[in-house]
């Protein structure tokens, strides 16, 4: 692949525009809260690593995977996917109740992780004021059948639009529960250990991010965790306020955070590849007509 390769998605995709938004960090934490409600999937994490020790590393690795698969070359994205598949193929977990041993790369577990991430990214960004038409939201979910393929799923069995994603969550809900391990994740996300010098930042920034991410969960997740959340109207207001504030920060400030995938993509493809939400708004206005974009 040459250096001008746009990668798996490219600048014309909804994914390219969305993933450059700073609210992706809140969405990522919401995804962690949601993923922890699948006991079988969570067991695969807790039995193979100590999230209390390496949670920050895990967050960064996840962000890096999303960054390279969104903005990297096709070769880089495929290499990242192959690395994830190889790691997963070597890991297993044991059900303490039955003694059953299973692989963490079971399709149903990979699908849960995938859907929790895609739903969180789409939900938080739209609710925080990132405007997408319904057609664009469907396109985003469909685009991410490609990222599902990277981790080992058959795209044909992955939700392709918002209706199919909603149906999937309805079907999987009987399997969800907040056991002791999920509550450990909840407690950790609310108060992760940091160096004493970073304690003020944890109190000022991280706890607000974690609280907002938790509040943005669906009602059934709040019921399972057993912790209340503010009213939906209050949550939406807080998401919009936070989104508006973060989007006032010059994008190049947070795009420079390591490893700088977006800036590397812009250098490779030219200034026209800059993620810009107004591109999607213009597209929605043209395709859907006035009043349809959200």
C-alpha positions in Angstrom: 0.0 0.0 0.0 1.3 3.5 -0.8 1.4 6.4 1.6 -1.7 7.9 0.1 -3.8 4.9 1.0 -6.9 6.2 2.9 -7.2 3.1 5.0 -10.3 1.0 5.7 -12.7 3.9 6.1 -11.3 7.1 4.4 -12.2 10.7 4.8 -15.7 10.3 3.2 -16.8 7.9 5.9 -18.9 8.8 8.9 -16.3 7.0 11.1 -13.5 9.3 9.9 -15.5 12.4 11.0 -16.9 11.0 14.3 -13.7 9.5 15.7 -11.9 12.8 15.7 -14.4 14.2 18.3 -13.2 14.7 21.9 -16.3 13.1 23.3 -15.0 9.8 22.1 -13.1 9.6 25.5 -16.4 9.8 27.4 -17.9 7.3 25.0 -15.0 4.9 25.5 -15.6 4.9 29.3 -19.3 4.2 28.8 -18.3 1.3 26.6 -16.2 -0.1 29.5 -19.2 0.2 31.9 -21.5 -1.6 29.4 -19.0 -4.3 28.5 -18.6 -5.2 32.2 -22.2 -6.3 32.4 -21.6 -9.4 30.3 -20.2 -11.8 33.0 -18.7 -14.3 30.5 -17.0 -11.5 28.5 -15.7 -9.8 31.6 -14.3 -13.0 33.0 -12.1 -13.2 29.9 -10.6 -9.8 30.9 -10.3 -10.3 34.7 -8.8 -13.8 34.4 -6.1 -12.8 31.9 -5.0 -9.4 33.3 -5.3 -7.2 36.4 -7.3 -4.3 35.2 -6.6 -2.5 38.5 -2.9 -2.4 37.6 -3.1 -1.9 33.8 -6.4 -0.1 33.2 -4.7 3.0 31.9 -2.6 0.8 29.6 -5.8 -1.0 28.4 -7.6 2.3 27.7 -4.6 3.6 25.7 -4.3 0.4 23.8 -8.0 0.5 22.9 -7.8 4.1 21.8 -4.7 3.3 19.8 -6.5 0.4 18.1 -9.5 2.6 17.2 -7.1 5.3 16.0 -5.0 3.1 13.8 -7.9 1.2 12.3 -9.7 4.5 11.6 -6.9 6.7 10.4 -4.0 4.4 9.5 -3.2 2.8 6.2 -5.0 -0.5 5.2 -1.8 -2.4 6.0 -1.5 -0.8 9.5 -5.2 -1.6 10.2 -4.9 -5.2 9.0 -1.7 -5.7 11.0 -3.4 -4.3 14.2 -6.3 -6.7 13.6 -4.1 -9.7 13.1 -2.3 -8.8 16.4 -5.6 -8.7 18.3 -6.8 -12.0 16.8 -3.5 -13.7 17.7 -3.6 -12.5 21.3 -7.2 -13.5 21.7 -6.6 -17.0 20.2 -4.1 -17.7 23.1 -6.4 -16.7 25.9 -9.2 -18.5 27.7 -11.4 -18.2 30.8 -13.1 -20.6 33.2 -16.7 -20.4 34.4 -16.4 -20.8 38.2 -19.9 -22.2 38.5 -19.5 -25.0 35.9 -15.8 -25.3 35.4 -16.3 -24.8 31.7 -13.2 -23.5 29.9 -13.8 -21.3 26.9 -11.8 -19.0 24.6 -12.1 -15.2 24.8 -12.4 -15.2 21.0 -15.9 -16.8 21.0 -18.0 -15.0 18.4 -20.7 -14.1 21.0 -18.1 -12.4 23.2 -16.4 -10.5 20.4 -19.8 -9.4 19.2 -20.8 -8.1 22.6 -17.6 -6.1 22.9 -18.0 -4.7 19.4 -21.7 -3.7 19.8 -21.1 -2.1 23.2 -18.3 0.0 21.7 -20.2 1.1 18.6 -23.4 1.8 20.5 -21.4 3.9 23.0 -19.6 5.9 20.4 -22.7 6.7 18.5 -24.9 7.3 21.5 -22.6 9.7 23.4 -21.6 11.7 20.4 -25.2 12.2 19.1 -26.5 13.0 22.5 -23.7 15.5 23.1 -24.6 17.5 20.1 -22.6 15.8 17.3 -25.2 16.1 14.5 -25.9 13.0 12.5 -28.9 12.1 10.4 -30.5 8.7 11.0 -29.1 7.6 7.6 -25.6 8.6 8.7 -26.0 6.8 12.0 -27.0 3.6 10.1 -24.0 4.1 7.8 -21.7 4.4 10.8 -22.9 1.0 12.2 -22.6 -0.6 8.8 -19.0 0.8 8.4 -18.0 -0.9 11.6 -18.8 -4.3 10.3 -15.3 -3.8 8.9 -13.8 -3.3 12.3 -15.7 -6.4 13.5 -14.0 -8.3 10.8 -10.6 -7.2 12.0 -11.1 -8.8 15.4 -12.4 -12.1 13.9 -16.1 -11.7 13.4 -18.0 -12.6 10.2 -19.5 -9.2 9.1 -22.6 -10.9 7.9 -23.6 -11.7 11.5 -22.9 -8.2 12.8 -25.6 -5.5 13.1 -25.7 -3.3 10.1 -27.9 -0.4 11.2 -29.5 1.1 14.3 -32.6 -1.2 14.2 -30.5 -4.3 14.1 -28.3 -3.0 16.9 -31.3 -2.3 19.1 -32.6 -5.8 18.4 -29.3 -7.3 19.3 -29.3 -5.6 22.7 -32.9 -6.8 23.4 -31.8 -10.3 22.7 -28.6 -10.2 24.8 -30.1 -8.6 27.8 -31.1 -11.9 29.6 -27.4 -12.7 29.7 -26.4 -9.5 31.4 -25.7 -9.1 35.1 -23.7 -7.0 37.5 -21.7 -9.5 39.5 -18.8 -8.8 41.9 -16.4 -8.3 39.0 -18.6 -5.7 37.4 -18.9 -3.8 40.6 -15.1 -3.9 40.9 -14.9 -2.3 37.5 -17.5 0.3 38.6 -15.6 1.1 41.7 -12.3 1.3 39.9 -13.6 3.6 37.2 -15.0 6.0 39.8 -11.8 6.1 41.8 -8.8 4.7 39.9 -5.4 4.8 41.7 -3.1 7.5 40.4 0.2 9.1 41.5 -0.4 11.5 44.3 0.6 14.4 42.1 -2.3 13.5 39.8 -4.9 13.2 42.5 -6.3 16.7 41.9 -6.7 16.0 38.2 -8.5 12.7 39.1 -10.9 14.7 41.3 -11.4 17.5 38.8 -11.5 15.7 35.5 -11.6 11.9 35.6 -14.4 11.5 38.1 -16.5 13.9 36.0 -15.8 11.9 32.9 -16.6 8.6 34.6 -19.8 10.0 36.2 -21.0 11.3 32.8 -20.1 8.0 31.1 -22.1 6.1 33.7 -25.0 8.4 33.5 -25.2 7.9 29.7 -25.8 4.2 30.1 -29.2 2.8 29.2 -31.7 2.4 32.0 -31.3 -1.4 32.3 -27.6 -0.9 33.0 -28.3 1.5 35.9 -30.8 -1.1 37.2 -28.1 -3.9 37.0 -25.4 -1.8 38.7 -27.9 -0.6 41.3 -26.7 3.0 41.2 -29.2 5.7 40.2 -28.5 8.2 37.4 -29.8 11.7 36.9 -32.9 12.1 34.8 -32.4 11.6 31.0 -33.0 15.3 30.5 -30.2 16.2 32.9 -27.8 13.7 31.4 -28.5 15.1 27.9 -27.9 18.6 29.2 -24.6 17.6 30.8 -23.5 15.8 27.7 -24.2 18.7 25.5 -22.5 21.2 27.8 -19.4 19.0 28.0 -19.4 18.4 24.3 -19.7 22.1 23.5 -16.9 22.9 25.9 -14.5 20.3 24.6 -15.2 21.2 21.0 -14.2 24.8 21.8 -10.6 23.5 22.4 -8.6 23.6 19.2 -8.7 20.2 17.7 -5.0 20.1 17.1 -4.4 20.3 20.8 -5.9 16.9 21.5 -5.1 15.4 18.1 -1.4 15.8 19.1 -1.9 13.4 22.0 0.2 10.3 21.4 0.2 8.6 19.0 -1.3 11.3 16.8 -3.1 9.1 14.2 -5.2 12.0 12.9 -2.4 14.3 12.2 -0.4 11.5 10.6 -3.4 10.8 8.3 -3.7 14.5 7.4 0.0 14.6 6.6 -0.4 11.5 4.4 -3.6 12.5 2.6 -3.6 16.3 2.6 -5.6 19.0 4.4 -8.8 17.9 2.8 -8.8 14.8 5.0 -9.2 16.8 8.2 -12.1 15.4 10.2 -14.9 18.0 10.2 -18.4 17.4 11.6 -19.8 20.2 9.4 -19.1 17.9 6.4 -21.7 15.5 7.7 -24.1 18.3 8.5 -23.9 19.5 4.9 -24.4 16.0 3.6 -27.4 15.4 5.8 -29.0 18.7 4.7 -28.6 17.8 1.1 -29.7 14.1 1.3 -32.3 14.3 4.0 -33.7 17.7 3.7 -34.3 20.3 6.5 -35.3 19.1 9.9 -34.0 15.5 9.6 -30.5 15.9 10.9 -30.0 15.4 14.7 
